[in-house]
Amino acid sequence: MKESQLSSLVRVSDYKGLLQKVSPKELYAACPNPFLVGHSILDTSTSHHKDKARRTVVVEPDDSQQVKEAISWIDRVWRIKRTQVVPENRVTLGGVPENDITLAGLSISSQHCAFHCPDGKTLLVEDLNSLNGTLIDGELIPKGERRAIEDGQILTVGLFQLRYYTPKGFIQFLMKKPNQ
């Protein structure tokens, strides 16, 4: 399987479709990087950072474009891998294209957080002094510190929640039947 084939996959349904054509072992070999899957968008009225949010997108029921944009983040898939050539050995996530993973809007800082894998196994998340914070399963990561994230945990960046998967965990998630 070629990287060009994988680069067009952006939704969970795309990966599920691919898994009907190739074996889980082939998909695992082609995708050795961890994944983030769009999970949900927080309500600003219940968010821990509602007083600080400057770039929050408030979705009004009568604004169909904003509703479509917000819904498009759910079940979106990002692979955690290097795309930019920079001296640091990390993968960055933020609201500008200079990041490896770009999530524009929804209270995401320009450089929001970074992923580090010092031992080749454990993925560590670091908040890069973001305005709205970075959380793992609801626990705020202190700015400048690194915290391990495990398969299936929820990463919150600004108002956006992503579920983290290891490659094996992502394939298991794809193979689950609805309502499982």
Secondary structure, 3 states (H helix, E strand, C coil): CCHHHHHCCCEHHHHHHHHCCCCHHHHHHHCCCCEEEEEEECCCCCCCCCCCCCCCCCCCCCCHHHHHHHHHCCCEEEECCCCCCCCCCCEEEECCCCCCEECCCCCCCCCCEEEECCCCCCEEEEECCCCCCEEECCEECCCCCEEEECCCCEEEECCEEEEEECHHHHHHHHHCCCCC
